[in-house]
Amino acid sequence: MKIAIVGSGYVGLVSGVCLADFGHEVICIDKDADKIAALLQGIIPIYEPGLDELVKSNVSAGRLSFSTDLPTSIAPADVVFIAVGTPSRRGDGHADLSFVRAVAREIAGAVTGFTVVATKSTVPVGTGDEIAHIIASINPGADVAVVSNPEFLREGAAIEDFKRPDRIVIGIEDERAREVMTEVYRPLYLNQSPLQFTGRRTAELIKYAANAFLAMKITFINEVADLCEASGADVQEVARGIGLDNRIGSKFLHAGPGYGGSCFPKDTQALVKIGQDFGSPMRLVETTVSINDHRKRAMSRKVIAACSGDVRGKTIGVLGLTFKPNTDDMREAPSIDLIRGLQDRGAKVVAYDPQGMMAARELLKDVIFVENAYDAARGADAMVLVTEWNEFRSLDLERIKSTMTAPVFVDLRNVYPLQEMARHGFTYVSIGRRQPG
Ligand code: NAD
């Protein structure tokens, strides 16, 4: 099958590479000429475990190519995926559909023969109708079936998620697309991944409902963590106790500094707006958004409290900047609010992240970036663990402590056992747990 993917970011590139690995002939398109030039030279513009090798093997097998030329690339395609960004629109939180609309216009003028246009970007209910309308109004003769095929992969585990998804959701309004999309995903279908065919609007809403539910689950346990701190309970035990109930499930019950990333913040906000547009308010999601915003800002106050209420002139070492481990993505990362909050109160921030420092340099001013966790600890009045990269799970705590000015360790991911930190003589502040004594 010939597949064209428009937008070669986290989703487009991973989807394209995996579809090529299934045996399809794939071309990944992007308007960013530098990105395509890099890919043509074998340089992967994002950090995603395993992506490098998979790109190389599929390029050399002749199944994967890259281009900036949309019209030529999509003309022979059986399926064109739209995988461009849908960021929050500045000012109101609506999903910004300008990239999607621009691609729809370009596709309209370039398709030949029957073509399935499948939207992988996360888009509000009704966007598929709009894409179909744009294409029909520009090229009334175009024979296209517009499909919604939302993507559920997680950065950091994207290849595994794409190749072994819990489900594949496909929203269609034209029966001809069913056969084509079944063919696209045949290897997964044979692997027993369920294909859920449904209506296009339903598929669009499934993506937002899934993300909002997960964001709510995280926010719920975060509030429970606050209650644990206030009442002397332990949030990890509470999470285990409720998570073992199959109706609840143990995933997404890790208390932390609030959710971030390229999806949850913008998708929860967009769902609030979608609800308002349809006169059907999403009050739980509205509350989730506001609790999470508040929480991210509250994390700097937690660190300040751990430093006896004052960080002016003090040095704070920050471990982990990306919104989660195994990615270089800094979008909406909790570290941003934390560091700005500390700097506003006069702290000097020294930070280390295994993959995120290049992106972080663009976002964070006056931060000293260092090459490892131990350099971040040197002379620090407190350490803050923000992102639970594996390399922060087994730190040489004696070494860390020996170079710090004061043994204060704030762990926003509950990585370390309370007893161990007490044994090493740290004043240890975590989330929803209290140090004994
Ligand atoms: P991204 O910003 O990493 O990539 C988008 C790419 O599209 C960029 O490289 C950009 O240059 C390109 N682009 C924009 N306009 C273009 C045009 N007219 N022609 C060609 N290329 C164009 O974004 P992403 O993280 O891959 O997200 C893409 C979509 O997938 C979003 O709607 C997002 O919500 C959704 N999504 C993302 C994830 C994730 O984990 N990142 C997971 C599921 C769904």
Boltz pocket constraint, residues with backbone or C-beta under 6 A from the ligand:
constraints:
  - pocket:
      binder: B
      contacts: [[A, 6], [A, 7], [A, 8], [A, 9], [A, 10], [A, 11], [A, 12], [A, 29], [A, 30], [A, 31], [A, 32], [A, 35], [A, 83], [A, 84], [A, 85], [A, 86], [A, 99], [A, 102], [A, 103], [A, 120], [A, 121], [A, 122], [A, 123], [A, 151], [A, 152], [A, 153], [A, 154], [A, 155], [A, 262], [A, 263]]
      max_distance: 6.0
